[in-house]
Each structure stands twice: as structure tokens, then as C-alpha cells.
Amino acid sequence: MELFNINRRRFLQGTTATLALSTFGARGMDLIHPAKTMRVGLIGTGWYGKSDLFRLIQVAPVEVVALCDVDKNMLADAAKLVSQRQKSGKTPKLYGDYQKMLAENEMDIVLIGTPDHWHALQMIDAVKAGANVYVQKPISVDVMEGEAMVAAARKYNKVVQVGTQRKSTPHLIEAKKKIVDAGLLGKISHVEMACDLHMRNNGNPPVQAIPDFLDYNMWTGPAPLRPYDGLPHVRWWRTFMEYGNGITGDMCVHMFDTVRWMLKLGWPKRISSTGGIYVQKEGKSNISDTQSAVFEYDELNCIWHHKTWGTANNPDYPWSFTLYGEKGTLWASTMQADFIPEGKGEKIHFDVLYEKEKYPEDLTEPTNPKIELNAAPATRLHMLNFLDAIDKQSRPVADIEEGHISTSSCILANMSMKTGRPMVYDPQKREVVGDKEATKLLARAYRDPWTHPDPKKV
């Protein structure tokens, strides 16, 4: 039978209205949050930092009071854009040191859009300063950072939303409701997750002088100090394990987090992984170009693979997850979803929601890279959920603890690949069961003078 395409008008009414009423309350209907004007600061004014901030400006009466970045040029460009976008027209105060920004400003919300190796210290310092935090994924570069972030959020009683906005993606919410929650898949006993995008930068730029507009020492922060070989912004830093956790840490975290949300899964019982640099050996990149991982649950394996070369297993779903049930299969990505029933039955197709007409500024936003138009509605809803949780002092849909489980599971997969052994993590004891060597890998060494956060002492 032909795929059944959900009518756009019914989709908008069914998905957005249902989401707004059930998750955000009636005020979410217009996607504008009418609470008091929130004082906002942004740490990391690059591509996604600005994207998150501008989506927040679209749905809430906020005043951006401060911006922080170690790149003076990027900071100045962001300040100009913010003054044009926020209602007051004011230019925020500018900082190169986030700790000074936190000390000199009273803020209700701090957005963190820095590279992964900075997330933990900045989130912890922000909640200590009295702010609620929206932090990009993955939340940390090691497991103990994540434990400390959860501990800090709870100790200082602050709302921390993680930028895993698939949980706020309209067509995925609809697919969860109409397919998974409705029982159309039956028992789900196999999940596959994949990324076949060619997104691994692998050049050989020469070592060069650090430009005067960049504080490279502060950009590096607690990470190892690599020789400077060009601006690290956007994708170059992601190709090094010094600053993140490779494609698994960057891309699996989204899909695995979404699967856990859809299937109500907690910590995996056991995690194993293999992979390495099998094909793209010519450049400086030290992240794997090929990797597989298995996240084990009772009578369910969630299997991940990525490769940054060759063709995709399914060209329609190059970055996606697939839920296999006894009654059918659900393919899903950031762009679409398809339910395929076992035997006879109606196939159901879900399309991504765009809001180009309602938010025309999405089409003209002068950022580089350009805004992800498919992610903009999801980020707006994610921000509304964040604001609603602040109002109610409740846990948001992507609470820091959920972000920690998804992030650390991917980190543990990399640890398994490195050691050649499966990882069984005990979150109560904060150790890898029966593996003292692996337990030592749960916290990376920090570069002086930065100190690794301790979940017992935040």
C-alpha cells in the first residue's frame, strides 16, 4: 500500500497543539512564553550557541545581558546580531572569561555552546552562580564530569536542560505517540542506530601563529594543549579526542537518547564496542572513522554503527534509528519517520515540521554554517519546555541526568573500544564493575591550573 502522508494542517494541529497542552500548558499554544523577562547569558558564541540563543529569543521575553567567547571577532559579530534581534536593541556586555561574566552579572539563564571539553566546568559554575542552564550535548568528555554535573544541578536546585532536542522534535513526538505508545510495534527486541555521514575532518594544516583575536590557551582550557594549526571552530575541534568523544559521542548520543526516551530505558546493563581508523589514515584526525557498539538491556540490544566513508546502509536514513518490533518496524531520523507494519496493514509516514512562514528570520539568519531549519522548531519547543520547568521547578524533558546517561553510555562505548573489554558501569558506586583499570578512565586528567570536578564536592 502507498505510504500515508499526514496532512500538514492536521499534523501542525495534532502535534504542536498536543505537545503544547500536555507539556507546556495552554500558553505554549502560541509558542510564546509570557513569564517575566529572563536575564540571559551565552558562553560560546559560535554556530550552535547563537542558534540556541536566537530560538530562545523567538519564544520568550528575554534580555541578553552578557556574551562570552575567547574569539574576539566571533564575539563582536554575535553582539551585533543580538542587538538586532532582541527587543530592547541593547548590546550585551562582552567577556573573554566566563568566570568573570558569571561574577559580574545576575542571570536567570545561562546557555552553554562551547566545545565539549568545557561543558562540565561552565555548567557547574553557572548553577553555583544562581543560573538555570541550557547546555549543549554531549554534556561531558568523561563520566565523572557528568556525575558532577548532575550532583551540582541537584545541590543548587537549578533546572538544567540538555540540547538533545530530538525529544522536542514534532514528528518524532507524533511517531512516539501514534506508533510506539499505541503498541503498533508490539514487543521491541532489537534497535539499530547509525550515522553514515562524511563528517570527519581529516586535513593536515601546518602549525601556525596564534592570531591576536583568539585566546587559544583559554579555548583549550582543561584539555591537552595541541599545537595551533588553525581556527578550531565548527568542525575541526571535533576531529580530535582531546576535546570530545568522536562520532559516537557527537552523533550516537542524539539517537541513543531518543531511543531511551521512546522506550523508557535507563542505564544499559553492559556496553561493548569495536572500531578504529580503518580507512581515512592520511590526516591528523584521531577519532575513529569506523565503529560499532552494543548497549545491552533485558531482551533488547541497541546497536550503533558509524562510518565516515562509503555509502549509507539506507540513503533515506543516513543518520537515524530503527525500532524493530514483532508487529512492525519504525525508521526515524531528524527529517522523517516511517512505520512499516508486519504483513498487511497501513504504512504511516511522518514528515519534518518547518516553520519558515511563522519565523521568516530563520531563512535570513547570517550565521555560518546556516541554521538547521529542520531543528529550529524542535529547539523552540525545547526552550519552552526548559522555561516551563523553571516556572514549575520541575525536571525538563532533557534533564541533566538523562543527558548524563546518554552521554556517558557513549563514553563507555569508547572506553570499551580502547580497552577491548565490555563495560558494566555502576552509577551508585561510580565504578566499572570488576575493572579497576577502566574505572581509572572514568575521569580524564585536567591541564593545570584547572581542577577536575568531584561529584562529592561540587
N, C-alpha and C positions, 0 to 999 in steps of 0.2 A: 504493500500500500504506500501511497505517497506520504511524505512527511507532513505532519500537521503543523502549520506555522501559526503561532499565537498572534492574533490581531494586535497591532501596535497599540491602539487605543485601550483595548481590554487589558493588554499587558501593563501599560502605564497605570491604569486604574487598579488592577488587581495586585501588582507587585508593590508599587510605590505607596499606594494608599494602605494596603495591608501592613506593610513594613512600618509606615509612619504611625499608624494607630496602635499596633501591637508593641512596637519597640520604643518609639519616641513620644507617644501621646498625640493628642489632636494637633498640637502646634507644629508637628512635623509635616502636616499636610502641605503647607506652602514652602517647605524646606527652608524656613527662616526661623531661627531660634530667638524668641523675644526676651530672653533673660537680660540681666544687667550687662552693660558694656564690659567686656572682659579685656584686661590689660595683658598683652601677648608679647612674648619674645621668641625669636628664632635663632637657634645655634646651627650654623651651616647653611649658607645662602645659595648653595648650588642648585642643580636642576630640581631634585625632588623636595628639597627644603622649601624653595619658592612655590612649587606646585602645591604642596600641602598647605602652606600659608594662604595662598590665593583661594583655595577651595574653602578654607575656614572663613575668610573674609566674605565669600559669597553667601554663606548661610547664617552668619551671626554678627551682631553689632560689636565688633572688636576694635580696640585701639592698639596698633602695633607700636610699642614704645621703644623697643630695642632690637637690634640685629647684631649678630656676631659672626665673624669669619676671619680666617687667617690670610685670605687673599683680598687685599685692599681694593683691587679692581672689581672683583665679583661683589664685594660688599657695597661699593658705591653704586653699581648697577642695580642691585637689589633695593637699595634705599630709594632710588629714583622711582622704580616700579611701584614700591609700596606706597609712596606719597601720592602716586597717581591713582592707585586702586582703593585706598582706604578713604572712608567718608570724610574724615577730618582734613585730609590733604596734608597732614603733618609728615615730616621726615623723621623717622625713628633715630634715636641715639645709636651711634655705631661703636663697635668694640672689636678688638682683636683677641681679647682674653675673655673667655666665657665666665670665668670665676668673678672677674670684675663686673661684668654685666649683671650677674646674679646678685652681687653685693650692693650694687648701686640702684637697683630697680625693684619695686614691689610688683610682682607679676602673678596673675591668676593662672596663666597657661604658659608653658614653655614647649615649643616644638623643637625636636632634635632631628636634623637632617644631615648630620656629619657621617663620615665613613664609619664602618662597623667598629673599628678598634677604639673609638671614642664614646660609643653609646653608654656604656656602663657608668663611667665616672660622671658624665654630664647628667644622666638621668638621676643618679643618686644625689648629686649636688643640687639639682633643681628641686627635688622634693624636700630636701633639707632646708632650702631657701623658702619653702612655703608654696611652691607652684604645683599644679597638676601638669602632667606631662603626656605629650604625644610623641612617641619615639619610633623611629623607623625600624624595620626589620632588616636582618636578624638582630635580635636585641643585644647580642654579645658575641665575643670571639672565643670565650671559653665557658665552661659550665658553671664555675664558681662565680664568675661575673653575674650570670643570670640569677643564681641563688641570692646573691647580694642585692640585686635589683628588686626582686620580689620582697625580700626582707625589708628593704628601705621603704618601698611603697606601703607596706603594711604598718611599719613602725610610725611613719609620719602621716598615716591615714590620708594618702593622696590617691587620686584616680590616675592610673597610667594606662593609656590606650596604645597598643602596638599597631603599626601600619600594615597589618595583614588584612587589607580591606576586601579580600575575597568574601569574607563573612558579611560584608555590606554590599556585595555586587548583586544588583537586582535580578538578573536572570539566574544566578546561582541560588539565591534565596527562593525563587519560584521553583526551580528544579528540586531543591531540597524538600519543599513543602508538597509539591504535586507528585513527586516520584519516590523519594526516599521515605519521607514521613508517612506517605499514603500507603506504603508497603508494596508498591508495584514491582520492586526488585526482589521481594522475598528475602530469604536469608542471604546475606552478603558474606562471602568467604574468600574473596580474592580482590585485591586492589592493585592497579598499576598506575604509576606516576612517571612522567617523562619530560625531558627537555632536550630537544634536538636542535636548538637554535645555535647558530655560529656566533657566539658572543664572547669568545675567549680571546682577548687582545694578546698578541704574541710577537711584538716587534723587538727590535734591537737598537733603540735610540741611544746615542752616546751620552756619557756623563757630561754635564754642563754646569755652568754657573747658575746659582740660585737667583732668580730675579728679585729686585728690591721690593716688589709689591707683595711678595709671599714670605710669610714666616714659616719656613719649612720645618724648623725644629718643633714649633708648636703644632703644625699639621701632623707631624709624626707622633708627638705625644708619648704615650706609654709603649708604643710599638717599637720594634727594632728600627734603627736609622739606616735606611738604604741610601746608597749614593744617588744624588739627584739627577734624574735623566728626563726631565720634562714635567710639565704640569700634570699632577696625578688625577685631576678632576674627571668626573663622569665614569669612565670605564677602565682607565689604566691601573688605578689602585686595586681594582677588583681582581686583577690577574695575578696577585701575589698573596700568598698565605699569611704574610706578615700582618695584613690588615683585615683579613676576613677568613672565610672558610670555603672558598671556591664556589663552583656552580651549585654544589649540594647545599651549602649554606645560604646562597643567594636565591636560588630558584626552587629547590625542593621544599624549603621552609614554607613557601606560599601554598604549594599543592598539598603537602602533608598536613599543614594547619587546617586547610579547608576540608580535607578528608576526615580529620579528627572531629571537627565541628559537625559535619554532616552525620557521622556515625557515632558521635558521643564517646570518643576514645580518649583515654588518659595517656600515661606513660607506657611505651612499649615494654613488653617483658624482656626482649632481647633484641639487640641491633648488631647486624654484621654487614660488612662492605668490602668490596674489592675494586681495584681500579688503579689508574696512574696516568702518566703521559705516554700514550701508546702511538700517537700519530704525529702530533704537532710539536716536534722536538727542536725546531730551528730557532726559537726565540727565547726571551728571558722569562716568560711566564712559568711559574712553578705550581700552578693549580692543575688538577687532573683534567685531561681532555676526554676521559672515558671513565665512567664509574657506575657501579650498581650497588644498591643497598637493600636490605630487607629489615623491615620494622615488624616484629612479631607480636601478635596478640592471640588470645584463645581462639582457635579455629579460624584465624584470619591472618594472612600475611599482606602487608602493604609494601610493594616492591617499587623501588625508584631506579631509573637509569638516566644518565645523560651522556651525550657525546657532542662535541663541538665541531664535528666534521661529518661528511656524508649526508645522506638523505634521511628525512624523518620517517619513522615507522608508519605514521598516519599524517600525510601532508595537511589535512584539515585540522589536526590537533597536535602541532609540533611541541607545544608546552601545555600539559594537560594532566588530568587524572581520569581513570576509568574504574567504575564500580561494577563488579561482576556479581550478579545475584542469581539465584536459582530460577527466577521468573523473567529476568531480562538484564540488560546492560545499560549503564549511563556513562556516556562520554561527556566530559565537561572541560571548559577552558575559560579564559578571561573573555573570549569572544562569542561563545555559543555553548550549547549543550544539546545532546541528542539521546533520547530514550529509545532503545530497540528492544521490544518485548521478545520473549522466547515463544516461538511458534506464531500462531495467529494473534493479531492484536494491532492496535494503532500505534504507530511511531509518533513521537512527540518531539518537536524541535523548539528550542528556546534561543532567541537572539539577544545579543548585547543591547543594552539601552544607551542611546546617546541623548544628550540634552543640548544640542547645538542651538536650537531656536530659543530655548529659555535662557541659556547662558552664552550669548554670541561672543563674549570676550574669550571664551575657550579657544575660538578659532584664530584669534589675533594675539594671543599671549606671546610676547617676544622673548621666549626662553630658548636655550639651546642645551640639550635637544628640545624639540617641541613637546608640548603637553601630550600625555597619553589620553586621547579623547575617550577611549573606552573605559579608562579608570576614573575619569572625573566624577561621574555620578556616584560611583562606589565610595570615593574619597569624601564627597559631600555628605553622604549618609553616614559614613564612619565618623566624621566630625560631629554630626548631630547626635549620634549615639554617645560620643565622648562627652559632649555638653550636657546631655540628659543625665549621664551617670554622675557628673559633677553636681548637678542640681539635686539629685536624689541621694548623693553619697553612696552609690551602688557600684557594682562591678560592670565595666563596659563589656561589649561583645568580644573584644580582643584584649581582655585583661592581661596585665603583665605576666601573670602566672601561666596563662595559656601560651603566650608568646615564648616564655621560657621553656616550656615543654617541647614546643615545636622546634625552636632554635637549638636547644641542647641535644635533641634527638639527632639532628643533622650533624652537630659537632661530634657526637658519639659515633656516628657512622664514619666520619673522617678518622677518628681515633682507631676504629676497627680496621680501616684500610691501612693505617700506618703500622699498627702492631701485628696485623694478621690474625687477630683474635676477636671473637664476638664480645660485645659489651653488655653487661647486665648492670644497670645503674639503680642504686637505692637512694631515692630522693630524701628519705628520712635521715639516713646515715651520711648522705652526701659522699658516697664512695662507689667505685666499681667493684661489685661483689667478687671476692676471691682473686683480685688482681691489683696488687699494690703498685706495680709499675704504671698501670693505666690510671689508677687513682691520682698519681702524681701529675698526670697530664690534664687533669680537670681544671688546673689554673696555670696559665702561661706566666712566664717571667715578665715583669714590667721593667722598662727602662727608667733609670734614675732621672729626675727625682720623684717620679710618680709611684704611688703605692697601690698595689692590687687591693680592691675592696674585699673585706671579710664579711660574709653574711652574718656572723655572730657579733660584729662590732660596728655595723653601719649606723 
